[in-house]
Amino acid sequence: MTLFDGIYPFYPQPRKPFVFDVDTIVVIIVFLVIAFSFLLILPGIRGRARLYWLFRVIASLFIGGVIVAVHFTSDWERAQGTATTTYKSFSPAKVHAEIGLHVGLAGLNVTLVGSPVEQLNETINYNEHFSWWFGANYDNDFDEGLEHGLPSPILYVAEKFTGDSPCGLHHLYRMAGHYASATLWVAFCAWLVSNMLFSMPVPVYGGYMTLVTGSFLIFALLSFSTGRSASCVIQFGPTSLQLAYGASFWLTLATGLLCFLIGAVVITLHYTCPDLLKAFFDLCEDEEEEEGMLGEVYINPHYARTKAAPSPANLRLTIMDS
């Protein structure tokens, strides 16, 4: 196997990173730009309202950014191990490498990094993505990997998730990823509605919708967890790859719990300390301004000193005969 400028000539490029790809980076940049735009108006806000505004903006954008970003990450589940294994099919040559499996909603990544990286006169640093998303065919990706001569450890791990594998992981993880993604988009819609309700005079409805957002995030986690109902041994000699929940799963769980906390606090303050809740959402000043505008009524003192006109009941009609 020869290299040309560090690239295998028969190998498709570029490879997909297992944690951050272009879509994830774009989502993060978009939400950071929105946050920076909101922070630009902070100097124009007076007093404690500035801190209240900062907390509301950061918390809201964090929740929305997490909901969108976890769609494109590949670390909902992960497994990693170091083993000495055969490098290519029909070859006795072995390599000492670190093998990683990273499962996301749209597919999985299998990594193979040599220890050291330079072995057998080659650079052993692979990161292969196999997709089961809408419009993608996982088995075709696996067949292309066979044609391109991928290392045996990568093909062995990827074969466990094919449609013909006796493990039955492909169908479970594919459906779990689809349902989890759909539930996350519903949570994103609920997050948008909650932001609109928080800008209205009665923020308690925003608290209720924040609870709905947290509920759908938990439903997404439960949907994805159904993929773990099937077990399959991925063994490399004495080393086995055991899947465990990754950073995206725990981040989604933390975001859901944060939504529950925010919703519960808003609802509790609405019934116990409504004035404090109005102060947090800058509603007190608005109400005082409206009352002040309605209370400033000009009364002419000339008309105030005039006597009341006689009522029609005291009027009499007198008719005199000529």
ChimeraX attribute file (.defattr): number of C-alpha atoms within 10 A of each C-alpha:
attribute: neighborCount
match mode: 1-to-1
recipient: residues
	/A:1	8
	/A:2	11
	/A:3	11
	/A:4	7
	/A:5	7
	/A:6	8
	/A:7	13
	/A:8	13
	/A:9	12
	/A:10	12
	/A:11	13
	/A:12	11
	/A:13	9
	/A:14	9
	/A:15	13
	/A:16	15
	/A:17	15
	/A:18	22
	/A:19	18
	/A:20	14
	/A:21	14
	/A:22	11
	/A:23	14
	/A:24	17
	/A:25	12
	/A:26	12
	/A:27	16
	/A:28	16
	/A:29	13
	/A:30	12
	/A:31	18
	/A:32	16
	/A:33	11
	/A:34	12
	/A:35	17
	/A:36	13
	/A:37	11
	/A:38	14
	/A:39	15
	/A:40	9
	/A:41	11
	/A:42	14
	/A:43	8
	/A:44	8
	/A:45	12
	/A:46	9
	/A:47	8
	/A:48	11
	/A:49	15
	/A:50	16
	/A:51	14
	/A:52	15
	/A:53	18
	/A:54	15
	/A:55	12
	/A:56	15
	/A:57	17
	/A:58	15
	/A:59	15
	/A:60	18
	/A:61	16
	/A:62	16
	/A:63	21
	/A:64	17
	/A:65	19
	/A:66	19
	/A:67	23
	/A:68	20
	/A:69	18
	/A:70	23
	/A:71	21
	/A:72	22
	/A:73	24
	/A:74	27
	/A:75	24
	/A:76	27
	/A:77	23
	/A:78	21
	/A:79	19
	/A:80	18
	/A:81	15
	/A:82	19
	/A:83	20
	/A:84	17
	/A:85	16
	/A:86	17
	/A:87	20
	/A:88	16
	/A:89	13
	/A:90	8
	/A:91	8
	/A:92	9
	/A:93	11
	/A:94	14
	/A:95	20
	/A:96	19
	/A:97	23
	/A:98	18
	/A:99	23
	/A:100	21
	/A:101	25
	/A:102	24
	/A:103	26
	/A:104	27
	/A:105	26
	/A:106	22
	/A:107	22
	/A:108	26
	/A:109	26
	/A:110	24
	/A:111	24
	/A:112	22
	/A:113	19
	/A:114	21
	/A:115	16
	/A:116	13
	/A:117	17
	/A:118	13
	/A:119	14
	/A:120	12
	/A:121	9
	/A:122	12
	/A:123	16
	/A:124	20
	/A:125	15
	/A:126	16
	/A:127	18
	/A:128	22
	/A:129	21
	/A:130	23
	/A:131	21
	/A:132	24
	/A:133	15
	/A:134	9
	/A:135	7
	/A:136	13
	/A:137	14
	/A:138	23
	/A:139	19
	/A:140	13
	/A:141	18
	/A:142	21
	/A:143	13
	/A:144	13
	/A:145	19
	/A:146	13
	/A:147	11
	/A:148	12
	/A:149	14
	/A:150	18
	/A:151	17
	/A:152	16
	/A:153	22
	/A:154	22
	/A:155	19
	/A:156	14
	/A:157	21
	/A:158	23
	/A:159	19
	/A:160	18
	/A:161	26
	/A:162	22
	/A:163	15
	/A:164	12
	/A:165	12
	/A:166	12
	/A:167	16
	/A:168	17
	/A:169	20
	/A:170	22
	/A:171	15
	/A:172	17
	/A:173	27
	/A:174	23
	/A:175	18
	/A:176	22
	/A:177	28
	/A:178	19
	/A:179	18
	/A:180	25
	/A:181	24
	/A:182	15
	/A:183	21
	/A:184	25
	/A:185	17
	/A:186	18
	/A:187	28
	/A:188	21
	/A:189	13
	/A:190	20
	/A:191	25
	/A:192	17
	/A:193	16
	/A:194	24
	/A:195	18
	/A:196	13
	/A:197	19
	/A:198	18
	/A:199	13
	/A:200	13
	/A:201	15
	/A:202	15
	/A:203	21
	/A:204	24
	/A:205	20
	/A:206	25
	/A:207	26
	/A:208	19
	/A:209	23
	/A:210	30
	/A:211	25
	/A:212	21
	/A:213	30
	/A:214	27
	/A:215	17
	/A:216	21
	/A:217	28
	/A:218	22
	/A:219	18
	/A:220	27
	/A:221	23
	/A:222	14
	/A:223	20
	/A:224	25
	/A:225	19
	/A:226	15
	/A:227	19
	/A:228	15
	/A:229	9
	/A:230	11
	/A:231	12
	/A:232	15
	/A:233	12
	/A:234	15
	/A:235	14
	/A:236	18
	/A:237	9
	/A:238	8
	/A:239	13
	/A:240	15
	/A:241	19
	/A:242	16
	/A:243	19
	/A:244	16
	/A:245	15
	/A:246	17
	/A:247	17
	/A:248	21
	/A:249	20
	/A:250	14
	/A:251	15
	/A:252	22
	/A:253	17
	/A:254	16
	/A:255	22
	/A:256	27
	/A:257	17
	/A:258	17
	/A:259	26
	/A:260	21
	/A:261	15
	/A:262	19
	/A:263	23
	/A:264	17
	/A:265	14
	/A:266	21
	/A:267	20
	/A:268	15
	/A:269	15
	/A:270	19
	/A:271	11
	/A:272	10
	/A:273	12
	/A:274	15
	/A:275	13
	/A:276	14
	/A:277	22
	/A:278	19
	/A:279	14
	/A:280	18
	/A:281	19
	/A:282	17
	/A:283	18
	/A:284	15
	/A:285	12
	/A:286	12
	/A:287	13
	/A:288	11
	/A:289	11
	/A:290	10
	/A:291	11
	/A:292	11
	/A:293	10
	/A:294	9
	/A:295	9
	/A:296	8
	/A:297	8
	/A:298	6
	/A:299	8
	/A:300	8
	/A:301	8
	/A:302	7
	/A:303	9
	/A:304	9
	/A:305	8
	/A:306	8
	/A:307	7
	/A:308	8
	/A:309	6
	/A:310	8
	/A:311	7
	/A:312	7
	/A:313	6
	/A:314	6
	/A:315	8
	/A:316	7
	/A:317	4
	/A:318	5
	/A:319	6
	/A:320	4
	/A:321	3
	/A:322	3
